[in-house]
């Protein structure tokens, strides 16, 4: 491992549990899906933020273990909460129990997560170190049986990482496709993702991580299924789904960010 | 720069940013979401998104430089704001900072950031 914690000149973040930046030699990197406080039965654990946060980190620990990694190997965390006061009161302390080393971090208060009662979702980027050896470029796996159209962890063994701008339902002439039409926007966004992946020498199977930002999880849930299945053909990435109040233009209903890896 | 820029006529950006970037070498740097606090931890530009944006990009630059890079090392940024009305001011501040094409970029309006006074947060991924 040759992780470097970047402190900048001003150690503002000291005592806050995270670093301003973390750099690694990206030989092997794990991307996790956003995980939440769902129990083994698929239902949210009872008791609110504290138990949900603890459960989310326990499940992430399971995903890390499958890759022989620990929380000390995490280089980036993204914490989505729907209630900041609850997180400060009882979520933050749960997080601290799991982390030794401090990752780079972003925390956001969002409007809704997959379940309206969900208070927290956490996703991680993890430095696995070592050499890819003869391993396949991507190892997509689940640590639990969840039945969803995503993988809980995707390991990138070498190759080149590809970062896409957030993709929206715009046409090449700048107009918006499918104004007010969720199904059309879903199709257009994945069409655009496909174009950009192809231009970079990648395919839908190259996608490692997907973050989907929508104005309504209920509406998205009614339309995304066939479009995503057609695009990924069963080879799903790690993913996170978040409801937020707005995107760059009022017409946009959905924006999807993709990270891919290619040889 | 240890990354290349991907463009295609079939899918174009809606503003002046790169559609995708592909890492070709160097070290992978994740930068925490930067907010508008100064060296002493005080919020700069309370209620003033333009002032906050300038401070955020100054802080972002500081982290990148400490890692051996600069703003030009950024492959991807994500800008989180709390009000869509603030976007024009943020876009203008970003234009001044980047002096040309932005990295691959995502803009999201969130319910709030981790302090009620923060109006903008920007995180980045870089190759340094």
Interface residues (C-beta under 8 A of the other chain):
Chain A: X4 X6 X7 X8 X9 X10 X12 X13 X18 X19 X20 X21 X22 X23 X24 X25 X26 X29 X75 X76 X82 X84 X103 X104 X105 X106 X107 X108 X109 X110 X111 X125 X160 X161 X162 X163 X164 X165 X166 X167 X168 X170 X172 X174 X191 X192 X195 X196 X198 X199 X200 X213 X244 X245 X246 X247 X248 X249 X250 X255 X257 X262
Chain B: X6 X7 X8 X9 X10 X11 X12 X13 X14 X15 X17 X18 X19 X20 X21 X22 X23 X24 X27 X28 X29 X30 X31 X32 X33 X34 X37 X39 X41 X59 X62 X63 X64 X65 X66 X67 X75 X76 X78 X80 X84 X87 X104 X105 X106 X107 X108 X109 X110 X111 X112 X113 X114 X121 X123 X125 X128
